[in-house]
Amino acid sequence: MSTLVLGSLTLGDGKIIVGWTLFATNSIVENFPLIYNKIVSACNSVKLLTGVATRGIIICDALYSVSVLTQIACVIAASVYGAVFISEDLELIETGHLFTPSIVISPNDAKSVIKYAKSAQIPFANINFQQTFVGIKPSPAAAYYTSRGPSASYLGILKPNVMAPGSNVLAAFVPNKHSAKIGTNVFLSSDYNLLSGTSMACPHASGVVALLKAAHPDWSVAAIRSALVTTANPLDNTPNPVRDNGNPFQYASPLAMGAGEIEPNRTLDPGLIYDATSQNYVNLLCALGYTNNKMLTLIYDAIVSKSSPLDPTAI
């Protein structure tokens, strides 16, 4: 999606860096000293972090020997007032939540932050949370967690068909379960939450299908699927081929994104569509070696009795 809930780090010299954060409160870490120390900034010692926890915003170095998840855990345990993490970990950025006042920035942006912290006479910074940014580029991208193909049951059928928005989607949430927390013991509840996963993408696609069926009540399920697939967009908003966050620096293949991102308006008038009936799918099961008894667990006898094997590529 080209609209994201992010945060910003403002340095004392006026430079603003946009980063990722889902800290749960609408607050500001304002005019805090910015601390960079090679030993403390490893952020892998709760004892060392506790000693500077109330002094300002700690910059945590990007290290091969320490994962950013370990650093976050140590920062939370030390009750650090504010932190800057350096990472491009897509699992964290696409599905994670931060339980401490902090922000995640890229290694490239981190260079100027560290330079400022080391060179300024009195370095300080602000962290702003819960900011909405629009027009993010490049977007969309296939998420690392997407349900990838090929189909385990039959390699000849494309999986997935299309992709839809699924990362950090604002969704209704159960109010009697905490949706976020601060530190280790402050739990927050809400009627809404930012959630990620194919379970968030599915409602987007289902909504488009419902609208399409209302506009074309005579269309079959296969016709609707055809309209979604043939009008999907394989390009992002730069416009270049959609990238795959599960395989950095690579374009997404059909096994990651199907035909591309769904485009609801284009599905209304897709031009040529490819239809299929229930009998076509029954014939496919027949061709795959399903016995009558197995097929009867899925479909009724009248269809099975007149079935004949179908070349799977004909679907």
C-alpha positions in Angstrom: 0.0 0.0 0.0 1.2 3.5 -0.7 -0.2 4.8 2.6 1.7 3.9 5.8 1.6 4.7 9.5 5.1 5.6 10.3 7.1 7.9 12.5 9.8 10.5 12.2 13.1 11.3 13.8 14.0 15.0 13.8 17.6 15.8 14.6 18.8 19.0 16.3 20.2 20.3 13.0 16.7 20.1 11.5 17.1 17.0 9.4 14.0 14.8 9.4 14.2 11.1 8.8 11.1 8.9 8.3 11.3 5.5 9.9 9.1 2.6 10.9 7.3 2.5 14.3 4.1 1.2 15.6 4.5 2.5 19.2 1.0 2.4 20.6 0.6 5.9 22.0 0.3 9.3 20.2 3.2 10.9 22.0 6.4 12.7 21.3 9.9 12.1 22.6 10.9 15.7 22.5 14.3 17.4 22.8 16.1 14.4 24.3 19.9 14.1 24.2 20.9 11.7 21.4 23.4 9.1 22.7 25.9 7.1 20.6 28.5 5.1 22.4 30.2 2.1 20.7 29.9 -0.1 23.9 26.4 0.9 25.0 25.1 1.1 21.4 25.5 -2.6 21.0 22.2 -2.6 22.9 22.8 -6.2 24.1 23.3 -5.5 27.8 20.4 -4.6 30.0 22.9 -3.6 32.7 24.7 -1.1 30.5 21.4 0.3 29.0 19.9 0.7 32.5 22.8 3.0 33.3 21.9 5.4 30.6 18.1 4.7 30.3 16.9 8.1 31.5 19.6 10.2 29.9 18.1 10.3 26.4 17.6 8.5 23.1 20.0 5.6 22.5 21.2 4.8 19.0 21.5 1.0 18.7 24.1 -0.1 16.2 23.3 -2.6 13.4 25.5 -5.6 14.3 25.8 -9.1 12.7 26.4 -10.5 16.2 23.2 -9.1 17.7 19.7 -9.3 16.2 17.5 -6.2 16.3 14.9 -8.3 18.1 17.4 -9.0 20.9 18.2 -5.3 21.0 14.5 -4.4 21.3 14.1 -6.9 24.1 17.1 -5.4 26.0 15.9 -1.8 25.5 12.4 -2.8 26.9 13.9 -4.5 29.9 16.1 -1.5 30.7 13.1 0.9 30.4 15.0 3.2 28.0 13.3 6.5 27.5 13.8 6.4 23.7 15.8 4.4 21.1 16.7 4.4 17.4 17.2 0.9 15.9 19.0 0.4 12.6 17.5 -2.4 10.5 15.9 -3.5 7.3 14.4 -6.6 8.8 11.2 -7.1 6.8 9.7 -9.4 9.3 9.9 -6.7 11.9 8.8 -3.9 9.6 5.9 -5.7 8.0 4.4 -7.5 11.1 6.1 -6.3 14.2 5.1 -3.9 17.0 7.4 -1.8 19.2 6.6 -1.8 22.9 9.0 1.1 23.7 9.3 4.7 22.5 11.5 4.0 19.5 11.9 4.1 15.7 13.5 1.8 13.1 15.6 3.5 10.4 17.5 2.2 7.4 21.3 1.7 7.5 21.6 4.4 4.9 19.7 7.0 7.0 21.7 5.9 10.1 24.9 7.2 8.7 23.8 10.9 9.0 22.2 10.2 12.4 25.4 8.7 13.8 27.5 11.4 12.2 25.4 14.1 13.9 25.4 12.4 17.3 29.2 12.2 17.2 29.9 15.7 15.8 27.4 18.0 17.4 28.4 19.7 20.6 25.0 18.9 22.3 23.2 16.4 20.0 19.5 16.1 20.6 16.5 14.7 18.7 12.7 14.3 18.7 10.7 11.1 17.8 7.1 11.6 16.6 4.8 8.6 16.4 1.5 7.7 14.7 2.1 9.8 11.6 0.4 8.9 8.3 2.4 9.1 5.1 0.9 8.9 1.6 2.4 8.3 -1.8 5.1 5.9 -0.5 7.3 4.6 -3.3 7.9 1.9 -4.4 4.5 0.4 -3.6 3.1 -2.2 -3.5 5.4 -5.1 -2.9 4.8 -8.8 -2.2 5.1 -9.4 1.5 7.6 -11.8 2.9 4.8 -13.8 4.6 2.6 -14.1 1.5 1.1 -17.5 0.8 3.4 -18.5 -2.1 2.9 -21.1 -4.8 3.1 -23.5 -6.3 0.0 -25.3 -5.0 0.9 -28.3 -2.8 -2.1 -30.3 -4.1 -1.6 -29.7 -7.8 1.3 -27.9 -9.5 -0.7 -27.1 -12.7 -3.0 -24.5 -11.1 -1.6 -21.1 -10.4 -1.2 -20.1 -6.8 -1.8 -17.3 -5.8 -4.2 -15.7 -8.4 -3.7 -12.1 -7.3 -2.4 -10.1 -4.4 -4.2 -7.5 -2.2 -3.2 -5.1 0.7 -2.4 -7.1 3.8 0.4 -5.3 5.8 -0.5 -3.1 8.8 -4.2 -2.9 7.9 -6.5 -1.1 10.2 -9.0 -3.7 11.3 -11.7 -4.2 13.9 -10.4 -5.9 17.0 -11.8 -7.6 20.1 -11.9 -5.0 22.9 -11.4 -7.5 25.8 -7.9 -8.5 24.5 -4.9 -6.2 24.6 -4.0 -4.9 21.2 -0.7 -3.4 22.2 1.5 -2.8 25.2 4.1 -0.5 26.5 7.2 -2.0 28.1 6.5 -5.3 29.8 3.5 -4.5 32.1 1.3 -1.8 30.5 -1.4 -3.3 28.4 -3.7 -1.3 26.0 -7.0 -2.4 24.5 -8.8 -0.9 21.6 -11.7 -1.6 19.2 -9.2 -1.4 16.3 -5.7 -2.7 15.6 -3.1 -2.7 12.9 -2.8 -6.3 11.7 -0.8 -8.0 9.0 -1.2 -11.3 7.1 -3.1 -13.1 4.3 -6.1 -12.9 6.6 -6.0 -9.1 6.1 -5.6 -9.4 2.3 -8.5 -11.8 1.9 -11.2 -9.4 3.0 -10.0 -6.9 0.5 -10.3 -9.4 -2.3 -13.6 -10.7 -1.0 -15.0 -7.2 -0.9 -14.1 -6.7 -4.6 -15.7 -10.0 -5.4 -18.9 -9.0 -3.7 -19.1 -5.7 -5.5 -18.3 -7.4 -8.8 -21.0 -10.0 -8.3 -23.5 -7.2 -7.6 -22.5 -5.5 -10.8 -22.6 -8.7 -12.8 -25.0 -11.1 -11.1 -24.9 -13.5 -14.0 -21.2 -14.1 -13.7 -19.9 -17.4 -12.3 -17.2 -17.8 -9.7 -14.7 -18.7 -12.5 -15.7 -15.6 -14.5 -15.1 -13.3 -11.5 -11.8 -14.9 -10.8 -10.9 -14.4 -14.5 -11.8 -10.7 -14.3 -9.6 -10.3 -11.2 -6.6 -12.0 -12.8 -6.7 -10.4 -16.2 -7.0 -6.9 -14.9 -4.5 -7.2 -12.0 -1.5 -4.8 -12.2 2.0 -6.4 -12.1 3.7 -2.9 -11.8 4.2 -0.7 -8.7 3.8 3.0 -8.6 7.3 3.9 -9.9 6.2 2.2 -12.3 8.4 -0.9 -12.3 7.7 -4.6 -11.8 6.4 -5.3 -8.3 9.3 -6.3 -5.9 9.4 -9.3 -3.6 10.1 -8.4 0.1 10.7 -12.1 0.7 13.6 -12.1 -1.7 15.1 -8.6 -1.4 16.3 -6.9 -4.6 14.3 -9.3 -6.8 11.1 -8.8 -8.7 8.1 -10.8 -7.6 7.3 -13.9 -9.6 3.8 -15.2 -10.3 4.4 -17.6 -7.5 4.6 -14.7 -5.1 2.0 -12.2 -6.5 -0.1 -14.2 -9.0 -1.0 -11.8 -11.9 -0.4 -8.7 -9.7 -2.4 -6.4 -7.4 -6.1 -6.3 -7.7 -7.6 -3.2 -9.4 -11.3 -3.1 -8.4 -12.4 -0.5 -11.0 -10.8 -2.3 -13.9 -12.5 -5.6 -13.0 -15.9 -4.1 -13.8 -15.1 -4.1 -17.5 -12.3 -6.7 -18.1 -13.1 -7.4 -21.7 -12.6 -11.1 -22.5 -13.2 -13.5 -19.5 -12.4 -17.2 -19.2 -15.3 -19.2 -17.7 -15.5 -22.7 -16.2 -18.3 -24.7 -14.8 -18.5 -27.0 -11.8 -18.3 -29.9 -14.2 -14.9 -28.8 -15.4 -13.5 -28.9 -11.9 -15.1 -32.4 -11.3 -13.4 -33.6 -14.5 -10.1 -32.2 -13.2 -10.5 -34.2 -10.0 -11.2 -37.2 -12.2 -8.0 -36.6 -14.1 -6.0 -36.3 -10.9 -7.0 -39.9 -9.9 -9.8 -39.2 -7.4 -12.1 -42.1 -7.0 -15.9 -41.7 -7.0 -16.0 -42.3 -3.2 -13.5 -39.5 -2.6 -15.3 -37.1 -4.9 -18.6 -37.8 -3.3 -17.3 -36.3 -0.1 -17.1 -33.0 -2.0 -19.9 -33.1 -4.6 -23.2 -34.7 -5.3 -23.8 -37.9 -7.3 -25.4 -36.4 -10.3 -22.2 -34.6 -11.3 -19.9 -37.4 -10.5 -21.8 -40.0 -12.5 -21.3 -38.1 -15.8 -17.7 -37.1 -15.2 -14.9 -37.9 -17.6 -11.2 -37.0 -17.2 -10.2 -33.5 -18.3 -6.8 -32.3 -19.3 -5.8 -30.1 -16.3 -4.4 -27.4 -18.7 -8.0 -26.9 -20.0 -9.1 -25.2 -16.8 
